Amino acid sequence: MSQDIAINGDNAVALAWKQIDPDVCAAYPITPQTIIVEKFAEYVANAEVSTEFVCVESEHSALTLCTSSASAGARTFTATASQGLAYMWEMLPITAAMRVPLIMAVANRAVSGPININNDHGDVMSARDCGWLQLFSENVQEAYDMSIVAPRIAEHHEIQLPCMVNLDGFVLTHAIERMTMLDTQVVKDFVGEHKPLYPLLDTKHPVSHGNMDGPDFYYPHKYQSVLAMQKALEVCQEVFDEFAKISGRQYKLVEEYKCDDAEFVAVVLGSSFGTMKATVDLLREKGIKIGCAMPRVFRPWPVEALANMMKGKKAVVVFDKHLSIGSYGPMFPEVVAAASDLEKLPKMYNVIYGLGGADATVAGFEKSLQAVVDGNAEKIHYLGVRL
């Protein structure tokens, strides 16, 4: 039985965790993620879950412990943001290479410096090549839903990769929205019992984890992760379809809004997708055929779905909430690559916006898109920057 509640994004993630009841959680507080682990620790203290909660001295320790826990065969969750994710960086590729399907909520926040606690995607984009699955949320409901589908995807026996569930810091983590929660037993049945592959504590079938790899093995082992990522595209959609049956909410690898007849398309991640939808509606009222899209799954990169969405468009505008200094935004070249096999390549533009929490408004998006429609846009535009 579903129930509508008012809740912020951090508490929504913690609620999903409570309903799943993982075996282990280790985390260190950092704004704007702190509420997730504070609330979940409350559930632990009140004996509402059976989770072993470990307070560690740093984010590096948190991920090290979680990787060890997952290797032992425990369903394991953690959460972080910004500098916390940066402090974990040494362990990120190790965790992925060890093929442990732990779940990490990332409350997306700018990475220092300069010091900034507000939202952009600098943290997750800096970790995009480490071998983790990455799911994005537009609103509080989706942060809750993605937290429920994540273990089903990560723990699939043909995937076995860690997964980040991303929600925009403050914009979603601290904003109270209406959300439909599922019955706890429905969630437990959907996620299912954890059945670990090759756990260290299975003494009847001894295995080694985290071994030294020479040239003969390092490359093949990395390629195994490539194959798992390729399989994950199929598994993600299968799990989304199954989730729709219990929730009525259908998710796709790439979410589209009014793209079918569009001549122009904007591609954006996270909470800005909602702002972009409002911008599309405004431009449609002016007679401009425009749509927008959000890659729900950022890793693995949904090349085919994006290419299909871009087919026949005059122009595609990629809005990046992070800057790869010295190059374009990180999503832009990947969207261009996805379009490279099309018979006719649309004109491609990159807009950098919202760094460090700078306003992402309908007016700003409209101005950037209108310039593309009018044919006088720059290849790369820094929206709203002040010098």
N, C-alpha and C positions, 0 to 999 in steps of 0.2 A: 504494500500500500504506500503510495507516494504522499508527500506532505510538502506544502509550500511554507518556507521560512524566510526571514530576513537575516542575512549573514554576510560577513566580509569574506574576501577571498582566502585569507590565511586560515580563518576558522573553518571555511568550507573544505580546504585540503585536510585539516586536522580531523574533521568529521568523517571524511572518506577513509582516512587511515584508521579511525576508531572502528568503523564498520568492517574493515578488512581484518583488523587485529593482527598486525605483523608480529613476528617472533622477536625482532630486535630493532631498536632505534637508537642511534647515537648521533648527537648534533651539538653544535655550539651556536649560541645566539648571535645574530647580526641583523640589523635593520635592513630591509623591511620584512625579513623572514621570521623574526623572533616569535611572533604570535603563534606561528604553526607549532613550533616545538614547545612553547609555553602551554598552549591549550592541550596538546597531546600528552605532555607530562602530567597535566591535571587529570586526564583520563586514566593514566597509569596510577597516579596516587589514589584515585577513587576506586581502583580495582574494576574499572569499566572495560579494561582490556587486559590481556595476559602478557603484554609486551615487556621485554627486558629493556628498560631505558637506561642508557649510559651517558652520564655527563662527562664530557671530555674537556681537555684543556685547550683545544684548537680545532679548526676545521680540518687540518691535515690529519690530526689524530682521529677525527670523526670518520673520515673516508677510509683511513687505514683500518680502523676497527670494523667498519661496515663491510669492507671488502673481505676481511678475515671471516666475519660472521656469515656472509653469504657463501663464501667458499666452504664453510663447515656444513652448510645445508639449511641455514635459517632464512626465512623471508625477512628481508631487511630494508628499512626505509631511513632516509635522512633528508635534510633540507639546508639550503644556504643561499647566499646572494653575494654578488660583487666581489669584494676583497676576500670573502670567505671562499668563493669558488676559485679565486686566484691562488689562495693559500693551498687549496686542494690540488693544484694543477699537476704537481709531480705524480700524484696518485691517479689522476683521471685516465691516462692511457694505460696504466698498469691494471686498473680495475677492468677496463674494457678488454684488454688482452687476456685477462684471466677468465673472461666469459662468465662473470657473475651477474645475475639479473636483478641487481638492487635498484631501488627507485629513489630518485632525488628530486624534491621540489626546489625550483630555483625562482626566487622572487626577484625578477630582473631589475638590476640597478646599475647605474654608471660605475665604471671602474676608475679609481684614482690613478693619476692626478690630472687636474687639481682635485682635491677632495670634494666629493659630491655624493649625496645619499639618495638622489632622485632617480627616476626611471629612464633608462634606455636599454639597449640590448648588448652593451659592451661586454658584459660578463659571459653570456652564453655564446656569443659569436666568437669570443676569444678561445672557446673550448670546442668549437664545432668540428675540429679535425681529430678529436681524441678517441672516436669510436663509440660514442654514446648515441642511442636513440634520442630524438628530441621532438617533443610534442608542444604545440603552442595553444594558448587559450585566449579567446576574445573577451570573455566576461567571467563572472564568478561561477555561474552555472557550469561553464566549460572547464574551469579549474577543478571543480568537484568531479565532473565526469571523466576528465583525462586522468585524474588520480585513481579512478576505479579501473579504467581500461589499461593503464600502464603495466601493472603486473601481469595481466593476461598476455600482453604482447612480449614483454621482456622475458618471461619465464617459459615461453613456447620452446619446446625442445629443439626446434630447428633455428632458433634465434639466440637465446642465452646471451643477451647483451644488456648492460645497464641502461637506464632510461631517465632522462630529465623531463620533468613536467614544468613548463614555463608559464608564469603569470606575471604581468607587469607590476613592478613595485609601486605601492601606494595607489596607483590607478585602479588596481584590482585587489591587492593585498589588504588595503585598509578601507575600501569603499564597500558600503553595505548595499546589497542588492537583493531582490527577490529571487529565490532559488527553489527548485523542486528537488527535495531529497528522496532517495529511494528507501524502501524498507531494508533494514539491516540484513535480514535473512536473504533477501533478494540479492543484495550485494555480495554476501558471503557465498551464495550458490553460484553467482556469476564468476567471481574471481576463482573460486575453487580451492582445493587443498594444494599446498605447495609440494611439488614433487621434484626435488633437486636432482640434477645430473652430476654424477661423480663427486659427491660431497666428501670432504676430508674425514668426517666422522663415521663414514661407512667402513668400519674396520675389516669387514669381510671382503671388501673390494678396494684395497689400498691404492691411492693415487697420489701424485705429486702436483702441487700448484706453484706457480710463480718461478718456474725454472729458468736457468740461463739458456738463452738461445743463440747458437752460432749462425753464421750465414746460411747453412744448409736448412735451417728450420725457421728462422725469424720471418723470412719472406713468405713461405707457405702458410705460417700461422696467421700472419696479417691478412693473407688472401682468404683464409677461412672466415675472417670477420667481414670481408667484402661480400662473400657469398651469403652470410647471415643477414647483412643489410639488404641485399637484393631480395631475399626471401621475406624480409620484414614488410616490404611494400604490400605484398599479398596478404600477409598475416594481419597487418594493421586494418585493412579494409574488411577482412573477415570478422575481426573483433568489433569494429565499428558497427557492422551489420547486426551482429549478435546483440550488441548493447542497445541498438534501436528497438529490438524486440521487447526488452524489459523496461525501457525508458520512454519510447516514442520520440527520441531525439537521434536523428540520423547525421552522422559525421562522414566526411570524405577526406581523402588525402589532400585535395586542394578544394577549399570552400570557394564557391563562386556566387557572385551577386550581379544579376542582370548582364551576364557576359555573353549570352547566346547570340544576340543581335548587335552586340557592341562593336564599334569601330576602334575604340580606344579602351585600354584596360589599365587599371592601377593595381599593382601588387604590393601588399603590405602585410606585416606580421603583428600579432597580438591585439591589444585593446584598440589600436588605431583602426582596425578593420571596421568597427562600429562607426567611427568618425568618418571613414571613407565611404561607407554606405550612405550616410546622410549627404555627403558631398556629391555622390553619384545621383541621388534623387534630385538635388538642386540643379545639377547640370542637365539632367534629363528634362526638367521643366523648361529649360532654355532650348530644347530641341537637339542637344548633343547626345549621340549614341555612345554611352560610356558605361563600363562596368568595373567591378573590382574583384580581386581574388586574394585569398590568404592560404599559403601552404600550411595546412594543419600539422603535417608531418614535415619537419625541416631536415631531419636525418632519420631514415634515408631520404635523399632528395628525390621528389616525385617527378622525374623528368617527363615521362610520357603524359601524365595528367596535365602538367603545365604546358607542354607542347600542344596538346589538343585544345586547351583553353585559349592559346595565343594564335591558333591557326586562322588566317584571314583577317587579322587585325591590322589597322594602319599603324598604330603605335602602341608600345607598352612602356609604362612609367613605373619604375621600381623605387619604392620608398624605403630607404634604409634608416633604421634608428641606431646606427652605429657607423663609425668611419674607420675604414682601413687606411690609416694615414699613409699617403704616398700613392694611393690607388683609389678605386671607387669604393662604394659601400660593399660589404661582404656578400649581400644577396644578389646584387646586380650582375656580376659576371656569371653566376650560376643560372640566372634566368636567361641570359643571353645564350649560354651553352645549351640550355633546354630547347631554345628556339632554333638552334643552328641547323637542324635537319629539316626544317620546314621548307617547302618549295619556294616560298617568298618570305624573307625575314622582315618582320615589322621594324619600324624605326624604334630604337631603344634609348630610353632616357633614365637617368638616375637622380633621385632627389634625396639628399641627406637632411634629416629633420629630427627634432625632439631630443637632441643630445643633452644629457644631464638634466632632463625634465623640462626642457624648453617646450613652450606650448605647441600642441599639435591640434590645430583648429580646422573647422570646415572652411573658413575664409582662406587660410593659408594653403590648404590642399586645393581649393578651387582655383586660386591664382596660379599655382604650379601647373595644374592640368589644363587650364585655359590657354596658357602659353604654348603648350604642346599642340592643342587643337588649332591654335592660330598660326602655328609654324614658326614661332620665334623663341622657342625654348633652348636653353643651353643643354649640352650633353650631360653635364653634371651640375646640379643646382643645390646650393646650401640654403635651405629654406629658413628664413627668419634670423640668419646670423647677423650679429651686430659687432662692428669693429671699433 
